[in-house]
Amino acid sequence: MKNIQFPFSGLFINPKKCNTGYSFLDFLFLSNCSKLSFIIHPLFILTFLFPLSQTFAESKKQIIQPNPDDGITIVVEKGQTLSIISKTYLDDPRKWKELLKSNQIDNPNLIIPGMKLWIPKSLGKKPLADLQRFTGTTEVLKISQKQNDWAKAKNGEGLYAKDEVRTLKESEAQFVFLSGSRFEITENSHVIMERGKSDTEPDEIFLRQGRIRSLIPKSSAPNQKMFLLKTESAESVVKGTDFLTEVDANGNTTLSCYEGSVAVTAEKVTVLVNTGYATFVEKGKPPLKPFQVPNPPIPENK
């Protein structure tokens, strides 16, 4: 019986001298035939070996030596595609080609779990705020960079969505949002940065504990929401004002307005706090009717 040639491979098999039921790869790598003869054909090299060598060359080509002060480096996780990475980390997801170029990657299919990708500052998401100054011990938890430990704050560092800032005893910190809103937190305070749910919604701060003074620039549009401050017990919608918010150890909130007005909502009840007035929100209850500053009520002990 004549030898059988596999198309375009240059591989010849003698059926009499081979076990049946094996694939091309079985013959090529397992050698289950008693005698296997083949001829390397040029088409075999072009069809199989050249693409493999090109892929290995591309993978070795990737040499990333980013400037640590110019962006962040991420590790690709299982299930993350180029599209997901672009939406998560790029300020404009349509610039995914520039991301590939910055990482010296020609083929998007080479992005695999475990690979490190450098996100240049010019392509990455813009910070919500910048930490302008601080005194004493102020710490930052960079959730945006998947850090699990608190680190010492740095003047001028950017704060992104989900990042947290806390001050310890005898410490203060001030940060400014890109919108121009300025915030000052006193000692033993803890805040979390939040991005608005949509492009039309304002950015947010969650005050977990302590005291924060908010200085919000006035908007030319009368009904435009400039800022949203949340606590465990209330929400404050701001349209240009100067106010102080404090959260006690039980999660109760006191808000005092020094200029403008603030709409405070809790338990589906909203009160408008105008200049010179304050309100108190006990956790799980609606806000009290605004009263004149500075005599906030004290919650009853249960």
Secondary structure, 3 states (H helix, E strand, C coil): CCCEEECCCCEEECHHHECCCCCHHHHHHHCCECCCEECCCHHHHHHHHHHHHHHHHHHHHCCCCCCCCCCEEEECCCCCCHHHHHHHHECCHHHHHHHHHHCCCCCHHHCCCCCEEEECCCCECCCCEEEEEEECCEEEECHHHCCCCCEECCCCCEECCCCEEEECCCCEEEEEECCCCEEEECCCCEEEEECCCCCCCCCEEEEEEEEEEEECCCCCCCCCCCEEEECCCCEEEECCCEEEEEECCCCCEEEEEEECEEEEEECCEEEEEECCEEEEECCCCCCCCCEECCCCCCCCCC
